[in-house]
Amino acid sequence: MTTALITGATAGIGAAFARRLAAQGHNLVLVARDTARLREQATELHDRHGIEAEVLSADLSTDGGIEAVEKRLADVRHPVDLLVNNAGFGNKGRFLEVSMADELTMLKVHCEAVLRLTSAAVAGMRERGRGGVVNVASVAAFVPRGTYGASKSWVVQFTQGAARDLAGSGVRLMALCPGFVRTEFHERAGMGTDNIPGWMWLDADKLVAAALTDLGRGKTVSIPDPRYKALMGLVKVAPRGLLGGVTSRTGRKYGPQ
Ligand SMILES: NC(=O)c1ccc[n+]([C@@H]2O[C@H](COP(=O)([O-])OP(=O)(O)OC[C@H]3O[C@@H](n4cnc5c(N)ncnc54)[C@H](OP(=O)(O)O)[C@@H]3O)[C@@H](O)[C@H]2O)c1
């Protein structure tokens, strides 16, 4: 039986990863800040699927929280075979409207935690000659969208570079780039979603199923939905200046994704 560690496992995309992986028979280590919610989820997944689900409460915006997860990932007696770096959030507002403290917290959770946890996990995976890491980025990585888009762009670049360095080691790394997904994300950030067209919304369970298929196929970047694949194709050829104007306006109206 293999073990998967998922950060941000209590809601949205992380909870969908937990459901899917538990249904496939993987044991889980569930990471988030809300301990009561983690325990409830662990019990439910254990009862439904007969898997072992550990609870690890950690705030990934703190050194102590990151260290606790690094320690679990480095435990050679209980190896982790799949790491899903998914915890994340949005900040409402344009540049200079968001406090410096909130900007830095985003970089800590989206970049520093992802770097440190990937490193902690991959060291053992490389020795064992197998393992996988999914780093949840966003299609916002491909357009100019403030600190959120920049941090997700870092996730994509970091993951692609690490995947190249680890080619042939048996360890797979993939950046997952969703569009808008129905989760708690926008509500937590205080973002309105009324103006987002219905066709743009993705379902977290379908997204995760497609992402795991892409990981199995050895992709290093996954944009799992044909609608967003087509949109990102257009983004590649659109003039940068035009794109910046559009995303600067719509990004703040709709909220980051
Ligand atoms: N929803 C979208 O439209 C969308 C689109 C593209 C990419 N994404 C990305 O997908 C990922 C998951 O987002 P989601 O939409 O599923 O959001 P969500 O429903 O709000 O869930 C976020 C999860 O992250 C955890 N979390 C937040 N801050 C944390 C911290 N400091 N330390 C540890 N855990 C923390 C939360 O649990 P606790 O509060 O208990 O800690 C929760 O389990 C994020 O990286 C996000 O950027 C989302």
Ligand as a Chemical Component Dictionary entry (heavy atoms), coordinates in Angstrom:
data_LIG
# 
_chem_comp.id                   LIG 
_chem_comp.type                 NON-POLYMER 
_chem_comp.pdbx_formal_charge   0 
_chem_comp.three_letter_code    LIG 
# 
loop_
_chem_comp_atom.comp_id 
_chem_comp_atom.atom_id 
_chem_comp_atom.alt_atom_id 
_chem_comp_atom.type_symbol 
_chem_comp_atom.charge 
_chem_comp_atom.model_Cartn_x 
_chem_comp_atom.model_Cartn_y 
_chem_comp_atom.model_Cartn_z 
_chem_comp_atom.pdbx_ordinal 
LIG N1  N1  N 0  -10.399 27.354 -6.717 1  
LIG C1  C1  C 0  -9.821  27.825 -7.813 2  
LIG O1  O1  O 0  -10.478 28.462 -8.676 3  
LIG C2  C2  C 0  -8.352  27.542 -8.066 4  
LIG C3  C3  C 0  -7.882  27.683 -9.367 5  
LIG C4  C4  C 0  -6.529  27.442 -9.642 6  
LIG C5  C5  C 0  -5.675  27.065 -8.629 7  
LIG N2  N2  N 1  -6.159  26.948 -7.355 8  
LIG C6  C6  C 0  -5.198  26.539 -6.322 9  
LIG O2  O2  O 0  -5.645  25.318 -5.773 10 
LIG C7  C7  C 0  -5.156  25.180 -4.443 11 
LIG C8  C8  C 0  -6.283  24.758 -3.526 12 
LIG O3  O3  O 0  -7.262  25.790 -3.551 13 
LIG P1  P1  P 0  -8.806  25.505 -3.325 14 
LIG O4  O4  O 0  -9.513  26.224 -4.405 15 
LIG O5  O5  O -1 -9.081  24.077 -3.116 16 
LIG O6  O6  O 0  -9.013  26.355 -1.980 17 
LIG P2  P2  P 0  -9.872  26.087 -0.643 18 
LIG O7  O7  O 0  -11.123 25.364 -0.952 19 
LIG O8  O8  O 0  -9.961  27.417 0.018  20 
LIG O9  O9  O 0  -8.925  25.115 0.221  21 
LIG C9  C9  C 0  -7.694  25.566 0.685  22 
LIG C10 C10 C 0  -7.057  24.503 1.567  23 
LIG O10 O10 O 0  -5.735  24.957 1.949  24 
LIG C11 C11 C 0  -5.610  24.935 3.369  25 
LIG N3  N3  N 0  -4.726  26.028 3.756  26 
LIG C12 C12 C 0  -4.865  27.348 3.474  27 
LIG N4  N4  N 0  -3.869  28.056 4.033  28 
LIG C13 C13 C 0  -3.061  27.152 4.672  29 
LIG C14 C14 C 0  -1.884  27.266 5.464  30 
LIG N5  N5  N 0  -1.341  28.464 5.743  31 
LIG N6  N6  N 0  -1.330  26.145 5.959  32 
LIG C15 C15 C 0  -1.895  24.935 5.718  33 
LIG N7  N7  N 0  -3.008  24.777 4.991  34 
LIG C16 C16 C 0  -3.596  25.866 4.490  35 
LIG C17 C17 C 0  -7.057  25.062 3.890  36 
LIG O11 O11 O 0  -7.262  24.474 5.173  37 
LIG P3  P3  P 0  -7.110  25.263 6.588  38 
LIG O12 O12 O 0  -7.834  26.566 6.427  39 
LIG O13 O13 O 0  -7.687  24.346 7.608  40 
LIG O14 O14 O 0  -5.636  25.430 6.771  41 
LIG C18 C18 C 0  -7.803  24.239 2.840  42 
LIG O15 O15 O 0  -7.706  22.858 3.162  43 
LIG C19 C19 C 0  -4.511  26.517 -4.086 44 
LIG O16 O16 O 0  -3.110  26.412 -4.193 45 
LIG C20 C20 C 0  -5.067  27.473 -5.139 46 
LIG O17 O17 O 0  -4.190  28.545 -5.393 47 
LIG C21 C21 C 0  -7.469  27.163 -7.044 48 
# 
loop_
_chem_comp_bond.comp_id 
_chem_comp_bond.atom_id_1 
_chem_comp_bond.atom_id_2 
_chem_comp_bond.value_order 
_chem_comp_bond.pdbx_ordinal 
LIG N1  C1  SING 1  
LIG C1  O1  DOUB 2  
LIG C1  C2  SING 3  
LIG C2  C3  SING 4  
LIG C2  C21 DOUB 5  
LIG C3  C4  DOUB 6  
LIG C4  C5  SING 7  
LIG C5  N2  DOUB 8  
LIG N2  C6  SING 9  
LIG N2  C21 SING 10 
LIG C6  O2  SING 11 
LIG C6  C20 SING 12 
LIG O2  C7  SING 13 
LIG C7  C8  SING 14 
LIG C7  C19 SING 15 
LIG C8  O3  SING 16 
LIG O3  P1  SING 17 
LIG P1  O4  DOUB 18 
LIG P1  O5  SING 19 
LIG P1  O6  SING 20 
LIG O6  P2  SING 21 
LIG P2  O7  DOUB 22 
LIG P2  O8  SING 23 
LIG P2  O9  SING 24 
LIG O9  C9  SING 25 
LIG C9  C10 SING 26 
LIG C10 O10 SING 27 
LIG C10 C18 SING 28 
LIG O10 C11 SING 29 
LIG C11 N3  SING 30 
LIG C11 C17 SING 31 
LIG N3  C12 SING 32 
LIG N3  C16 SING 33 
LIG C12 N4  DOUB 34 
LIG N4  C13 SING 35 
LIG C13 C14 SING 36 
LIG C13 C16 DOUB 37 
LIG C14 N5  SING 38 
LIG C14 N6  DOUB 39 
LIG N6  C15 SING 40 
LIG C15 N7  DOUB 41 
LIG N7  C16 SING 42 
LIG C17 O11 SING 43 
LIG C17 C18 SING 44 
LIG O11 P3  SING 45 
LIG P3  O12 DOUB 46 
LIG P3  O13 SING 47 
LIG P3  O14 SING 48 
LIG C18 O15 SING 49 
LIG C19 O16 SING 50 
LIG C19 C20 SING 51 
LIG C20 O17 SING 52 
# 
